[in-house]
Amino acid sequence: MIRWRRFTLGTPILSAVELTKTFFLGQAVNAVYDVSLDVDDGDLVVLTGPSGSGKSTLLSLLGGLDRPTGGDVILDGHRLSRLGESGLAMLRRAKVGFVFQFFNLIPHLTATENVSLPLRFTGVSRRQMESRAQELLKLVGLGDRMHHRPLQLSGGEQQRVAIARALINQPRVVLADEPTGNLDSRNAQEIARLFANFSTAMGQTFVVVSHNEVFHPYARRIVHMLDGRLTDHPAPTGHQ
């Protein structure tokens, strides 16, 4: 059984501290420039902004998938700059779940097997892996699709499998990059509600990059990004 932890709103679980990422493409280009951001435990934060504004680069830095040129990321009390590659990989596996626009499911595995993949080589028994994966599939509304393979699932169902996979290790933070980018409006609404339910009922922290305003009614904070910099927007009055 998955045990969802208690959380306290107002306690930062993820912080960017004067974060900068510079690419040298003939000339220096600051994809992210001097960004400071606190994400509170249990928050649902939405990053908006035009293409090329630095949103995905920032998400990669927050999740330890890339190293900054300057500044630091603090995740659950750990400064990522102080970790070597192996330590960073271990922290990432333990503390962060990732959801992407493309579902990245393995075609010949069932939904249950895809969800349980992150638990392999962690010492968890096969029975426990299967039990936790199936519990999550029920929570995301796929209790009757556990043994289906990806090609037997709709796009919305595949994304829900990917979300369950991101949650299987009970991460402190889930980082989602355009999670509704390949979905129609109805499925996008379902994904947004799913994130909101996990955030409010179970204390899961989400940082979501999205052009889609479907997440806005559920966000505790909306942050706009332009030319590598952040501008805060208050959460809508209809925040749930």
C-alpha positions as CSV (number, residue, x, y, z in Angstrom):
1,M,0.0,0.0,0.0
2,I,1.3,3.5,-0.9
3,R,1.5,5.8,2.2
4,W,1.0,9.4,1.2
5,R,3.0,11.7,3.5
6,R,1.8,14.6,5.4
7,F,2.7,18.0,4.1
8,T,2.7,21.6,5.3
9,L,1.9,24.4,2.9
10,G,4.3,27.3,3.1
11,T,7.3,25.1,3.5
12,P,9.6,25.2,0.5
13,I,10.5,21.8,-0.9
14,L,12.2,23.1,-4.0
15,S,14.2,26.3,-4.6
16,A,16.0,27.9,-7.4
17,V,18.6,30.3,-6.2
18,E,19.9,32.9,-8.7
19,L,19.8,30.3,-11.3
20,T,21.4,30.9,-14.7
21,K,21.9,28.7,-17.7
22,T,24.0,30.0,-20.6
23,F,24.5,28.3,-23.9
24,F,27.4,29.2,-26.1
25,L,26.1,29.1,-29.7
26,G,28.6,31.4,-31.4
27,Q,27.6,33.9,-28.8
28,A,26.4,33.6,-25.2
29,V,22.6,33.0,-24.9
30,N,21.0,33.0,-21.4
31,A,18.2,30.5,-21.6
32,V,17.6,31.1,-17.9
33,Y,18.9,34.2,-16.2
34,D,19.1,35.0,-12.5
35,V,16.0,33.0,-11.6
36,S,15.0,32.6,-7.9
37,L,11.9,30.6,-7.1
38,D,10.5,28.8,-4.1
39,V,8.0,25.9,-4.5
40,D,6.2,25.1,-1.3
41,D,5.4,21.6,-0.2
42,G,2.1,20.5,-1.7
43,D,2.0,23.3,-4.3
44,L,0.8,23.1,-7.8
45,V,2.9,25.7,-9.7
46,V,2.3,26.5,-13.4
47,L,5.1,27.9,-15.6
48,T,3.8,29.7,-18.7
49,G,5.4,31.7,-21.4
50,P,6.1,31.7,-25.2
51,S,8.2,29.0,-26.9
52,G,11.9,29.6,-26.4
53,S,11.4,31.5,-23.1
54,G,13.4,29.0,-21.1
55,K,10.6,27.1,-19.4
56,S,11.8,23.6,-20.3
57,T,15.4,24.5,-19.6
58,L,14.4,25.7,-16.1
59,L,12.5,22.5,-15.5
60,S,15.5,20.4,-16.4
61,L,17.7,22.4,-14.0
62,L,15.1,22.0,-11.2
63,G,15.0,18.3,-11.7
64,G,18.8,17.9,-11.9
65,L,18.7,16.7,-15.5
66,D,21.1,19.6,-16.4
67,R,23.6,21.6,-14.6
68,P,23.3,25.4,-14.3
69,T,26.0,27.9,-15.4
70,G,25.4,29.8,-12.1
71,G,23.3,29.6,-9.0
72,D,22.0,26.5,-7.4
73,V,18.9,24.3,-6.9
74,I,17.9,23.1,-3.4
75,L,15.7,20.0,-3.4
76,D,14.4,18.8,0.0
77,G,17.4,20.3,1.7
78,H,20.0,19.1,-0.8
79,R,22.1,21.5,-2.8
80,L,22.4,19.9,-6.2
81,S,25.7,21.7,-6.9
82,R,27.4,19.7,-4.1
83,L,26.4,16.4,-5.6
84,G,28.5,14.3,-8.1
85,E,26.8,12.6,-11.0
86,S,26.0,9.4,-9.2
87,G,24.7,11.3,-6.1
88,L,22.6,13.5,-8.3
89,A,21.1,10.5,-10.1
90,M,20.3,8.8,-6.8
91,L,18.6,11.9,-5.5
92,R,16.7,12.3,-8.7
93,R,15.4,8.8,-8.6
94,A,14.3,9.1,-5.0
95,K,12.9,12.6,-5.0
96,V,11.7,13.6,-8.4
97,G,9.0,12.2,-10.8
98,F,9.0,13.4,-14.5
99,V,6.0,13.6,-16.9
100,F,6.7,14.7,-20.5
101,Q,4.6,15.6,-23.5
102,F,5.5,12.2,-25.1
103,F,4.5,9.3,-23.0
104,N,7.7,7.2,-23.3
105,L,6.0,4.0,-22.6
106,I,7.6,0.6,-23.5
107,P,5.2,-0.9,-26.2
108,H,5.6,-4.5,-25.3
109,L,4.9,-4.0,-21.5
110,T,1.5,-3.8,-19.9
111,A,0.3,-0.7,-18.1
112,T,1.2,-2.3,-14.7
113,E,4.7,-3.2,-16.0
114,N,5.4,0.3,-17.3
115,V,4.3,1.9,-14.1
116,S,6.5,-0.4,-12.0
117,L,9.7,0.1,-14.0
118,P,11.2,2.7,-11.7
119,L,11.0,0.2,-8.8
120,R,13.2,-2.3,-10.5
121,F,16.7,-2.8,-8.9
122,T,15.5,-1.0,-5.8
123,G,15.0,-4.1,-3.6
124,V,11.2,-4.0,-3.8
125,S,9.7,-7.4,-4.4
126,R,7.9,-8.2,-7.6
127,R,4.6,-8.6,-5.7
128,Q,5.1,-5.2,-4.0
129,M,5.9,-3.5,-7.3
130,E,2.8,-4.9,-8.9
131,S,0.6,-4.0,-5.9
132,R,1.8,-0.4,-5.9
133,A,1.6,0.0,-9.6
134,Q,-2.0,-1.3,-9.7
135,E,-3.0,0.9,-6.7
136,L,-1.8,4.0,-8.7
137,L,-3.5,2.8,-11.9
138,K,-6.7,2.7,-9.9
139,L,-6.1,6.2,-8.6
140,V,-5.6,7.6,-12.1
141,G,-8.8,5.9,-13.3
142,L,-7.3,2.9,-15.1
143,G,-8.3,0.1,-12.9
144,D,-9.8,-1.7,-15.9
145,R,-6.7,-1.2,-18.1
146,M,-3.9,-2.6,-15.9
147,H,-3.0,-5.4,-18.4
148,H,-3.4,-3.4,-21.6
149,R,-0.3,-2.5,-23.6
150,P,0.2,1.1,-24.8
151,L,-1.2,0.6,-28.3
152,Q,-4.4,-0.6,-26.7
153,L,-4.8,2.7,-24.8
154,S,-5.9,6.1,-25.9
155,G,-3.6,9.1,-25.7
156,G,-5.2,10.3,-22.5
157,E,-4.9,6.8,-20.9
158,Q,-1.3,6.5,-21.9
159,Q,-0.5,9.9,-20.2
160,R,-2.3,8.7,-17.1
161,V,0.0,5.6,-17.1
162,A,3.0,7.9,-17.4
163,I,1.7,10.0,-14.4
164,A,1.3,6.8,-12.3
165,R,4.8,5.8,-13.3
166,A,6.1,9.2,-12.2
167,L,4.4,8.8,-8.8
168,I,5.5,5.2,-8.1
169,N,8.5,6.2,-6.0
170,Q,6.4,8.7,-4.0
171,P,8.6,11.6,-5.1
172,R,8.7,14.9,-3.2
173,V,8.2,16.8,-6.5
174,V,6.7,15.9,-9.9
175,L,8.0,18.0,-12.8
176,A,5.7,18.0,-15.9
177,D,6.7,19.4,-19.3
178,E,3.7,20.1,-21.5
179,P,1.9,17.0,-20.2
180,T,-1.3,17.8,-22.2
181,G,0.6,18.8,-25.4
182,N,-0.6,15.7,-27.3
183,L,-4.1,15.6,-25.9
184,D,-7.5,16.9,-26.8
185,S,-9.3,19.4,-24.6
186,R,-11.3,16.7,-22.7
187,N,-8.3,14.6,-21.9
188,A,-6.3,17.8,-21.0
189,Q,-9.1,18.7,-18.5
190,E,-8.9,15.2,-17.0
191,I,-5.1,15.4,-16.5
192,A,-5.4,18.9,-14.9
193,R,-8.0,17.6,-12.5
194,L,-5.8,14.6,-11.7
195,F,-2.9,16.8,-10.8
196,A,-5.1,19.0,-8.7
197,N,-6.5,16.0,-6.8
198,F,-3.1,14.6,-6.0
199,S,-1.9,18.0,-4.9
200,T,-4.9,18.9,-2.6
201,A,-5.8,15.4,-1.3
202,M,-2.4,13.8,-1.0
203,G,0.1,16.6,-0.7
204,Q,2.0,15.9,-3.9
205,T,4.0,18.9,-5.2
206,F,3.8,19.7,-9.0
207,V,5.6,22.1,-11.2
208,V,4.0,22.2,-14.6
209,V,5.2,23.8,-17.8
210,S,2.2,24.3,-20.0
211,H,0.8,26.6,-22.8
212,N,-2.6,25.2,-21.9
213,E,-4.6,27.3,-19.5
214,V,-6.5,24.3,-18.3
215,F,-4.2,24.1,-15.3
216,H,-4.8,27.7,-14.2
217,P,-7.9,27.2,-12.2
218,Y,-6.1,24.7,-10.0
219,A,-2.8,26.5,-9.6
220,R,-1.7,28.0,-6.3
221,R,0.8,30.0,-8.3
222,I,1.3,30.9,-11.9
223,V,4.7,32.1,-13.0
224,H,5.3,33.6,-16.4
225,M,8.6,33.3,-18.1
226,L,10.0,35.6,-20.8
227,D,13.5,35.7,-22.2
228,G,14.8,33.5,-19.4
229,R,13.3,35.6,-16.6
230,L,10.3,35.1,-14.3
231,T,7.3,37.2,-13.7
232,D,4.8,36.2,-11.0
233,H,1.0,36.1,-11.6
234,P,-1.4,35.5,-8.8
235,A,-3.4,32.3,-8.8
236,P,-6.9,32.7,-10.2
237,T,-9.7,33.5,-7.6
238,G,-11.3,30.3,-8.6
239,H,-8.4,28.2,-7.4
240,Q,-9.6,24.9,-6.0
